[in-house]
Amino acid sequence: MTRQELETEVGDAKTARKILESIGFQPVIPVEKQRQYFHRENITACSDNVKDLGDYLELEILTDSEENRTVALQKIEDTLKQLGYSMQETT
């Protein structure tokens, strides 16, 4: 359900695309979306409207240890319940 996610800033999108293509990545489908960010305590919620696909919600808590990960997952599950969803409805 959770995974390590690595991110970095890209200063030049065209150069980043060229780098990806030079190591074998190929563009597949352009994605157009509008994103709104919401914050409560240490939870970040991203509400996305993706053109031709629909609406999506992402809940995220950044943690620095396995112990904190368990607490964060419970907090996300509690937030989902407040919104009327369950973990079984997530991807």
C-alpha positions in Angstrom: 0.0 0.0 0.0 2.9 2.4 0.7 6.1 2.8 -1.2 9.2 4.8 -1.2 8.8 7.8 -3.5 11.8 9.8 -4.7 11.4 13.2 -6.1 13.6 16.0 -7.5 13.0 19.4 -9.0 13.5 19.7 -12.8 14.8 23.0 -14.0 14.0 22.5 -17.7 11.2 20.2 -18.8 12.5 19.9 -22.4 15.9 18.7 -21.2 14.3 16.3 -18.7 12.2 14.8 -21.5 15.3 14.4 -23.7 17.2 12.7 -20.8 14.3 10.2 -20.3 14.1 9.5 -24.0 17.9 9.1 -24.3 17.7 6.2 -21.7 14.8 4.4 -23.5 11.6 6.0 -22.1 9.0 6.9 -24.7 6.1 9.4 -24.2 2.8 7.5 -24.1 -0.2 9.8 -23.3 -0.2 13.4 -22.4 -2.1 14.0 -19.1 -3.8 17.3 -18.4 -4.9 17.9 -14.9 -5.8 20.6 -12.4 -4.6 20.0 -8.9 -5.6 21.7 -5.6 -3.7 21.1 -2.4 -5.2 21.0 1.1 -3.4 20.6 4.4 -4.6 19.5 7.8 -2.0 18.8 10.6 0.6 16.6 8.8 -1.7 15.4 6.0 -1.5 16.7 2.5 -4.5 16.1 0.3 -4.3 16.6 -3.5 -7.6 16.8 -5.4 -7.0 16.2 -9.1 -9.3 16.7 -12.0 -7.8 14.8 -14.9 -9.1 15.7 -18.4 -11.0 12.8 -19.9 -10.4 10.5 -16.8 -12.2 12.1 -13.9 -11.5 13.2 -10.3 -8.9 11.7 -7.9 -7.9 12.3 -4.4 -4.4 11.5 -2.9 -3.7 11.6 0.8 -0.1 11.7 1.9 1.9 11.9 5.1 5.7 12.0 4.9 7.4 9.8 7.6 11.0 9.1 8.5 10.7 5.7 10.1 8.9 2.4 9.9 7.3 3.1 13.3 5.9 6.4 12.1 4.7 4.7 8.9 2.2 2.6 10.9 0.8 5.6 12.7 0.6 7.6 9.4 -1.3 4.7 7.7 -3.8 4.7 10.5 -4.3 8.4 10.3 -4.9 8.2 6.5 -7.4 5.4 7.1 -9.2 7.5 9.7 -9.3 10.4 7.3 -10.7 8.2 4.5 -13.5 7.1 6.9 -14.3 10.7 7.7 -14.7 11.3 3.9 -16.9 8.2 3.5 -14.4 5.9 2.0 -12.5 2.7 3.1 -8.9 1.5 2.4 -10.5 -1.2 0.1 -11.6 1.5 -2.2 -8.1 2.8 -2.7 -5.3 2.0 -5.2 
